[in-house]
Amino acid sequence: MTQFPSDKRQTYSQDWKAYDKAQCAEQGTFMKLLADLCQNIEQPPYEFGRPKLPISDMVFASALKVYSTFSLRRFMTQMQKAVTEGYVDTFCSYSSVSNYMRKAEMTPILYELVSLSCLPLASVETTFGIDSSGFGISRFGRYFDFKHGRDKKYKKWVKAHICCGVKTNVVTAVQLTDGNSNDYPFFTPLLEKTVQAFNVKEVVADKAYLSRAHLQQVEDFGATPFIPFKKNSKGRSLSAPVWKKMYHYFSLHREDFMKHYHQRSNVETVFHMVKSKFKDNVRSKHETAQFNEVLLKILCHNICVVIQEMHELGIQADFLDARSQV
């Protein structure tokens, strides 16, 4: 069959030499970078009772467990290797890792580590996308179906709202909620977290985030918002001049507008990377552990992205130096 130029499949360049090197060296480099990140965790002061395991070692163990995709018991071999190579001081049992993943005090630490893990790429990313996706859990909800007169069940999930760079696919901000939460309220906190460390020039998001307040906020940060307008959107706005400007840009230069907007698909690429490498479901049954497990998946993803860019762009993964420059 004759193939016309318009039918040719679009392809994207890939530095396969750098990719091969990064993949071959990933596991050893991952543990080194993870250990560097965990060194920033402060140990809570000892008060009384049985001395607790170092929180930095437990975060390391929890992240390594998620990275391995093994069960807690099968993961113990990798934990022994980490102790032998000096990445952690204490060998902990699988039950200790399980217990710490259920602790609420782990959650803010993991949020901070996600923010810290993306900093080596602060000089690389200028365009960012915002979206959300769900991770299935082992629990189900029930409801009564009046039409068929019987109980039915539906799967529950943890919803991850993220902001990510569209060039390297690194996650710059994340917020977790239950699966039924609306996307709209998380646009502002995700953007505010990102601009603290990155020079934001463009922000892309789908229609679920469209509002005058969001467009004006992006412009106030010195960036350009590329959020497509709805069919019933009007071009007039006294409260947000950027609304009128972007509405006419969208109406008169639709093709150019959509070229910028379609970078939003990189957010879906991020979720595909996380779910295909670290599984799209959550093994933990405890609610706090479920949130911590998803945060650990995103943290592991960021470290893998940094490893890739160390080989492709030659960046230095010095998290402490990157934080001091923010």
C-alpha positions as CSV (number, residue, x, y, z in Angstrom):
1,M,0.0,0.0,0.0
2,T,1.3,3.5,-0.9
3,Q,2.2,5.6,2.1
4,F,1.6,9.3,1.7
5,P,3.7,11.8,3.6
6,S,0.8,12.7,5.9
7,D,0.5,9.1,6.9
8,K,4.1,8.8,8.1
9,R,4.2,8.1,11.8
10,Q,5.9,10.8,13.8
11,T,9.0,9.6,15.7
12,Y,11.1,11.3,18.4
13,S,14.9,11.2,18.7
14,Q,16.4,9.2,21.5
15,D,20.0,9.2,22.8
16,W,20.2,5.4,22.9
17,K,23.9,5.4,23.9
18,A,23.1,7.5,27.0
19,Y,20.0,5.5,27.7
20,D,21.9,2.2,27.6
21,K,24.5,3.4,30.0
22,A,21.9,4.8,32.4
23,Q,20.0,1.6,32.5
24,C,23.0,-0.6,33.0
25,A,24.3,1.6,35.9
26,E,20.9,2.4,37.3
27,Q,20.6,0.1,40.3
28,G,23.9,1.0,41.9
29,T,23.5,4.7,41.1
30,F,20.0,4.6,42.5
31,M,21.1,3.4,45.9
32,K,23.9,6.0,46.1
33,L,21.5,8.9,45.2
34,L,18.9,7.6,47.5
35,A,21.4,7.4,50.3
36,D,22.5,11.0,49.6
37,L,18.8,12.2,49.8
38,C,18.2,10.3,53.0
39,Q,21.2,12.0,54.7
40,N,19.1,15.2,54.8
41,I,16.5,13.6,57.1
42,E,16.9,14.6,60.7
43,Q,16.5,12.0,63.4
44,P,13.8,12.8,65.9
45,P,15.2,13.4,69.4
46,Y,15.2,10.4,71.7
47,E,12.7,10.8,74.6
48,F,12.2,7.5,76.4
49,G,11.5,3.8,75.8
50,R,13.1,1.5,73.3
51,P,15.4,3.4,70.9
52,K,13.9,3.7,67.5
53,L,15.5,2.7,64.2
54,P,17.1,5.7,62.3
55,I,14.3,7.3,60.3
56,S,16.8,7.9,57.4
57,D,17.5,4.2,57.2
58,M,13.8,3.4,57.2
59,V,13.0,5.8,54.4
60,F,15.9,4.4,52.4
61,A,14.6,0.8,53.0
62,S,11.0,1.8,52.1
63,A,12.1,3.5,48.9
64,L,14.4,0.6,47.9
65,K,11.5,-1.8,48.6
66,V,9.2,0.1,46.2
67,Y,12.0,0.4,43.6
68,S,12.6,-3.4,43.7
69,T,8.8,-4.1,43.2
70,F,9.4,-7.2,45.4
71,S,7.3,-8.2,48.4
72,L,8.7,-7.3,51.8
73,R,10.2,-10.7,52.4
74,R,11.8,-11.1,49.0
75,F,13.2,-7.6,49.2
76,M,15.4,-8.5,52.3
77,T,18.2,-9.7,50.0
78,Q,18.5,-6.2,48.5
79,M,18.4,-4.7,51.9
80,Q,21.3,-6.9,53.0
81,K,23.3,-5.7,50.0
82,A,22.6,-2.0,50.9
83,V,24.0,-2.7,54.4
84,T,27.1,-4.5,53.0
85,E,27.8,-1.6,50.7
86,G,27.5,1.0,53.5
87,Y,24.4,2.8,52.2
88,V,22.6,2.3,55.6
89,D,23.9,1.5,59.0
90,T,21.2,-0.8,60.3
91,F,19.7,-4.0,58.9
92,C,16.0,-3.9,59.5
93,S,13.4,-6.7,59.3
94,Y,10.6,-6.7,56.7
95,S,8.1,-6.1,59.5
96,S,9.9,-2.9,60.6
97,V,9.7,-1.6,57.0
98,S,6.0,-2.4,57.0
99,N,5.5,-0.6,60.3
100,Y,7.3,2.5,59.2
101,M,5.4,2.8,56.0
102,R,2.2,3.0,58.1
103,K,3.5,6.0,60.1
104,A,2.0,9.4,59.4
105,E,5.3,11.2,60.2
106,M,6.8,9.6,57.1
107,T,4.4,11.4,54.7
108,P,5.8,15.0,55.1
109,I,9.3,13.6,54.8
110,L,8.5,11.9,51.5
111,Y,6.9,15.1,50.2
112,E,10.1,17.0,51.0
113,L,12.3,14.3,49.4
114,V,10.2,14.5,46.2
115,S,10.8,18.3,46.1
116,L,14.5,17.8,46.8
117,S,15.0,15.0,44.2
118,C,14.0,17.2,41.3
119,L,16.3,20.2,42.1
120,P,19.3,19.0,40.0
121,L,17.1,19.6,36.9
122,A,16.2,23.2,37.9
123,S,18.3,24.6,35.1
124,V,16.8,22.3,32.4
125,E,13.1,22.6,32.8
126,T,11.1,25.7,31.8
127,T,7.8,24.3,30.6
128,F,5.5,22.4,33.0
129,G,2.3,20.3,32.8
130,I,-0.3,19.7,35.4
131,D,-2.7,16.7,35.6
132,S,-3.7,13.8,37.8
133,S,-4.0,10.0,37.7
134,G,-5.1,7.2,40.0
135,F,-3.3,4.2,41.6
136,G,-5.6,1.3,42.4
137,I,-5.7,-0.1,45.9
138,S,-6.9,-3.5,47.2
139,R,-10.1,-2.2,48.8
140,F,-13.5,-1.8,47.2
141,G,-16.5,0.4,47.9
142,R,-20.1,-0.7,47.8
143,Y,-23.3,0.9,46.7
144,F,-26.9,-0.2,46.0
145,D,-27.9,-0.2,42.4
146,F,-31.7,0.7,42.4
147,K,-32.0,-0.1,38.7
148,H,-31.0,-3.8,39.1
149,G,-32.0,-4.1,42.8
150,R,-28.7,-5.4,44.2
151,D,-25.4,-4.3,45.8
152,K,-22.5,-3.5,43.6
153,K,-18.9,-2.7,44.3
154,Y,-16.3,-0.4,42.8
155,K,-12.6,-0.2,43.1
156,K,-11.0,2.5,45.2
157,W,-7.8,4.3,44.3
158,V,-5.3,6.9,45.5
159,K,-5.2,10.0,43.2
160,A,-1.9,11.7,42.5
161,H,-2.0,15.4,41.3
162,I,1.4,16.3,39.9
163,C,3.3,19.1,38.1
164,C,6.1,17.9,35.9
165,G,8.7,19.2,33.5
166,V,7.9,18.3,29.9
167,K,11.5,17.8,28.8
168,T,12.8,15.3,31.3
169,N,9.5,14.2,32.8
170,V,10.7,14.9,36.4
171,V,8.0,15.5,38.9
172,T,8.4,19.0,40.6
173,A,5.3,18.9,42.9
174,V,2.8,16.3,44.0
175,Q,-0.3,16.2,46.1
176,L,-2.2,13.0,47.0
177,T,-5.9,12.7,47.6
178,D,-8.6,10.0,47.5
179,G,-9.9,9.0,44.1
180,N,-13.0,11.2,44.1
181,S,-11.2,14.5,44.6
182,N,-11.6,17.3,42.0
183,D,-8.5,18.3,40.1
184,Y,-9.2,22.1,40.0
185,P,-8.2,23.1,43.6
186,F,-4.7,21.6,43.2
187,F,-3.5,23.8,40.3
188,T,-2.4,26.6,42.6
189,P,-0.4,24.7,45.2
190,L,1.3,22.6,42.5
191,L,2.3,25.7,40.6
192,E,3.4,27.6,43.7
193,K,5.6,24.7,44.8
194,T,7.2,24.5,41.3
195,V,8.0,28.2,41.0
196,Q,10.0,28.1,44.2
197,A,12.8,26.2,42.5
198,F,12.2,26.5,38.7
199,N,12.1,29.3,36.2
200,V,8.6,28.7,34.8
201,K,8.0,30.1,31.3
202,E,5.0,28.0,30.1
203,V,2.3,26.1,31.9
204,V,0.1,23.6,30.1
205,A,-3.0,21.9,31.5
206,D,-6.4,20.7,30.2
207,K,-9.8,22.3,30.4
208,A,-10.5,21.0,33.9
209,Y,-8.1,23.7,35.2
210,L,-9.5,26.6,33.1
211,S,-10.4,29.7,35.0
212,R,-9.5,33.4,35.0
213,A,-7.8,33.1,38.4
214,H,-5.5,30.3,37.1
215,L,-4.5,32.1,33.9
216,Q,-3.8,35.3,35.8
217,Q,-1.8,33.5,38.4
218,V,0.4,31.9,35.7
219,E,1.0,35.3,34.2
220,D,1.8,36.8,37.6
221,F,4.6,34.3,37.9
222,G,6.0,35.6,34.5
223,A,4.8,32.5,32.5
224,T,2.4,31.9,29.7
225,P,-0.6,29.7,30.3
226,F,-1.7,27.2,27.6
227,I,-5.1,26.0,28.7
228,P,-7.6,25.4,25.9
229,F,-10.9,27.3,26.2
230,K,-14.3,25.7,26.2
231,K,-17.0,26.1,23.6
232,N,-19.0,28.5,25.8
233,S,-16.0,30.6,26.8
234,K,-16.3,34.3,26.1
235,G,-13.4,36.6,25.2
236,R,-14.3,39.4,27.6
237,S,-12.8,39.8,31.1
238,L,-12.2,42.8,33.2
239,S,-10.7,41.0,36.2
240,A,-8.0,39.1,34.2
241,P,-6.6,40.8,31.1
242,V,-4.6,37.6,30.3
243,W,-7.9,35.8,29.7
244,K,-8.8,38.0,26.8
245,K,-5.2,37.8,25.4
246,M,-5.1,34.0,25.5
247,Y,-8.7,33.7,24.2
248,H,-7.8,35.6,21.0
249,Y,-4.6,33.7,20.7
250,F,-6.5,30.5,21.0
251,S,-9.2,31.6,18.4
252,L,-6.9,33.2,15.8
253,H,-3.7,31.1,16.1
254,R,-5.2,27.8,17.0
255,E,-2.5,25.6,15.4
256,D,0.3,27.4,17.2
257,F,-1.6,27.4,20.5
258,M,-2.2,23.6,20.2
259,K,1.5,23.0,19.5
260,H,2.3,24.4,23.0
261,Y,-0.7,22.8,24.6
262,H,0.1,19.2,23.3
263,Q,3.1,19.2,25.5
264,R,0.6,18.3,28.2
265,S,0.8,14.7,27.0
266,N,4.1,14.5,28.7
267,V,2.2,14.4,32.0
268,E,0.6,11.2,30.8
269,T,4.0,9.9,29.9
270,V,5.2,10.5,33.5
271,F,2.3,8.4,34.8
272,H,3.0,5.7,32.3
273,M,6.7,5.6,33.3
274,V,5.8,5.4,37.0
275,K,3.1,2.7,36.6
276,S,5.0,0.6,34.1
277,K,8.2,0.5,36.2
278,F,6.8,0.5,39.7
279,K,3.3,-1.0,39.1
280,D,0.0,0.8,38.7
281,N,-1.5,-0.6,41.9
282,V,-0.7,-0.2,45.6
283,R,0.0,-3.2,47.7
284,S,-0.4,-1.6,51.1
285,K,-3.8,-2.0,52.9
286,H,-3.4,0.7,55.5
287,E,-4.5,4.1,54.2
288,T,-1.4,6.0,55.4
289,A,0.8,3.3,53.9
290,Q,-1.0,3.6,50.6
291,F,-0.3,7.3,50.4
292,N,3.4,6.8,51.4
293,E,3.7,4.0,48.8
294,V,2.6,6.3,46.0
295,L,4.9,9.0,47.2
296,L,7.8,6.5,47.2
297,K,6.9,5.5,43.6
298,I,7.2,9.1,42.5
299,L,10.4,9.6,44.5
300,C,11.9,6.5,42.8
301,H,10.8,7.9,39.4
302,N,12.5,11.2,40.0
303,I,15.8,9.5,41.0
304,C,15.7,7.4,37.8
305,V,15.1,10.5,35.7
306,V,18.1,12.2,37.4
307,I,20.2,9.2,36.6
308,Q,19.1,9.3,32.9
309,E,20.0,13.0,32.7
310,M,23.4,12.4,34.4
311,H,24.3,10.4,31.3
312,E,22.4,12.3,28.7
313,L,23.0,16.0,29.8
314,G,26.0,15.5,32.1
315,I,24.3,17.1,35.1
316,Q,25.7,16.7,38.6
317,A,23.3,15.1,41.1
318,D,24.3,17.1,44.1
319,F,21.0,17.6,46.1
320,L,22.5,19.7,48.9
321,D,24.2,22.1,46.5
322,A,21.0,22.3,44.4
323,R,18.9,23.2,47.5
324,S,21.4,25.9,48.6
325,Q,21.0,27.6,45.2
326,V,17.2,27.8,45.3
